[in-house]
C-alpha cells in the first residue's frame, strides 16, 4: 500500500511540474503564432524588415509613357498598365515605365549600410521579380534618395499590380 501511495504521489508531482511548465509556456507566449511584422504606407505598400530603423518620405510611383512624336505622358500615382493602350511600336505609345522614387533616412542610431529591396507581385499576389539598391555607409539621421525604374521591356511589366519593400540595416 505504501508503494502504491508513493507511486501516486510521484505521478501527481510529475503532473504538477508538467502543468506548471505548460502554464509558463502559455504565459511567455511561446505558443503564439508569430505574425510577419511590417509598416504600411497610406496607399497600402508594405515595408518589411528593419522598417523601424529608417524613415521613408516623398514616396511616389508614377507611370510614364512616350508617344511616337517624343511626347512624355505621366499618368500619375501608382501602377496603371491597363491605362496604357498598345505599348508597342504599332500603338500610340512606344515606351512606358514605372518610376518609383523617394527618400530613405537612417534613424538606426549609427552609421549604417542599407539593403533596400523592392518586390513586385501580380494581382494574385504571386512574386514576379525584385530589384535591390545598396546604400553604403549612410550616417545616422542622413537621407539618401532612392529610385527604381521598371521599363516596359521587363518581362512582367504588364503583370505588376502590387509592390512591397524589404529593408535590412547593417
C-alpha positions in Angstrom: 0.0 0.0 0.0 2.8 2.4 0.8 4.5 1.6 -2.5 1.3 2.5 -4.3 0.9 5.7 -2.3 4.5 6.7 -3.2 3.9 6.0 -7.0 0.7 8.0 -6.8 2.5 10.9 -5.2 5.3 10.7 -7.7 2.8 10.7 -10.6 1.0 13.7 -9.1 4.3 15.6 -8.6 5.2 14.9 -12.3 1.8 16.0 -13.4 2.1 19.3 -11.4 5.5 20.0 -12.9 4.2 19.4 -16.4 1.1 21.7 -15.8 3.4 24.4 -14.4 5.7 24.1 -17.4 2.8 24.4 -19.8 1.4 27.4 -17.9 4.8 29.1 -18.1 5.0 28.5 -21.9 1.5 29.9 -22.4 2.3 33.0 -20.3 5.5 33.7 -22.1 3.7 33.4 -25.5 5.7 30.5 -26.8 2.6 29.0 -28.5 1.5 32.3 -30.2 1.8 32.4 -34.0 4.4 35.0 -34.9 2.9 37.4 -37.4 5.2 38.9 -40.0 5.8 42.5 -38.8 5.6 45.4 -41.2 4.8 49.0 -41.6 2.3 50.3 -44.2 2.1 53.4 -46.4 -1.3 55.1 -46.7 -1.6 53.5 -50.2 -1.1 50.0 -48.8 2.5 49.4 -49.7 4.1 47.3 -47.0 7.7 47.7 -45.6 9.2 44.5 -44.1 12.4 44.0 -42.2 14.1 46.9 -40.3 11.3 49.4 -41.1 11.8 50.9 -37.6 15.4 51.9 -38.4 14.6 54.0 -41.4 12.0 56.6 -42.4 10.8 56.8 -46.0 9.4 60.1 -47.3 8.4 61.7 -50.6 7.4 58.2 -51.8 6.0 58.3 -55.3 5.1 55.8 -58.0 4.4 57.3 -61.4 3.5 55.6 -64.6 5.0 57.3 -67.6 4.8 56.6 -71.4 6.2 58.1 -74.5 4.5 58.7 -77.8 5.8 58.4 -81.4 6.2 62.2 -81.5 8.5 62.1 -78.4 5.9 63.4 -76.0 6.1 62.0 -72.5 2.9 61.5 -70.6 2.7 60.9 -66.9 -0.4 59.0 -65.8 0.0 59.8 -62.1 0.4 57.9 -59.0 0.5 54.1 -58.8 0.7 51.3 -61.4 -1.8 51.6 -64.3 -0.7 49.3 -67.1 -4.3 48.9 -68.1 -4.4 52.6 -68.9 -1.5 52.3 -71.4 -3.1 51.1 -74.6 -0.8 49.3 -77.1 2.6 49.7 -75.5 4.2 48.6 -78.8 5.7 50.3 -81.9 2.3 49.8 -83.6 0.3 51.6 -80.9 0.2 55.1 -79.7 2.8 54.6 -77.0 6.3 53.3 -77.9 7.7 53.1 -74.4 6.4 53.1 -70.8 7.9 52.8 -67.3 7.2 52.8 -63.7 9.2 55.4 -61.8 9.4 54.7 -58.1 11.2 57.4 -56.1 11.5 58.7 -52.5 13.9 59.5 -49.7 15.2 57.0 -47.1 16.5 58.3 -43.8 18.8 56.3 -41.4 17.3 56.5 -37.9 19.1 53.4 -36.6 21.3 55.5 -34.2 24.6 54.8 -36.0 26.3 54.8 -39.4 24.7 52.0 -41.4 24.6 50.1 -44.7 21.1 49.7 -46.0 19.9 46.9 -48.4 16.7 48.2 -49.9 14.8 45.7 -52.0 11.6 46.3 -53.9 9.5 43.2 -54.7 6.8 43.1 -57.5 3.7 41.0 -57.4 0.8 40.3 -59.8 -2.9 40.6 -59.0 -2.9 37.1 -57.4 0.0 38.1 -55.0 2.4 35.9 -56.9 6.0 37.2 -56.7 7.3 38.3 -60.2 10.8 39.8 -59.6 12.7 42.2 -57.4 15.4 44.8 -57.6 17.8 45.9 -54.8 19.5 49.2 -54.0 22.5 49.1 -51.7 23.2 52.3 -49.7 26.8 52.3 -48.4 27.6 53.9 -45.0 24.8 56.4 -44.6 25.2 58.5 -41.4 22.6 58.5 -38.7 19.9 61.0 -39.5 21.1 61.4 -43.0 18.9 60.9 -46.0 19.5 59.3 -49.4 17.4 59.4 -52.5 16.2 56.1 -54.0 14.9 55.4 -57.5 13.7 52.2 -59.1 12.7 52.3 -62.7 10.9 49.4 -64.3 10.9 49.6 -68.1 8.1 48.2 -70.4 10.7 45.7 -71.8 10.8 44.0 -68.4 9.3 40.5 -68.8 6.5 41.0 -66.3 5.8 44.8 -66.8 2.1 44.4 -67.7 1.5 41.9 -64.8 2.7 44.2 -62.0 -0.2 45.2 -59.7 1.5 45.5 -56.2 4.8 46.0 -54.6 6.4 45.8 -51.2 9.8 46.8 -49.7 12.3 44.7 -47.7 14.8 46.7 -45.7 17.9 45.4 -43.9 20.1 47.7 -41.9 23.6 46.5 -41.2 
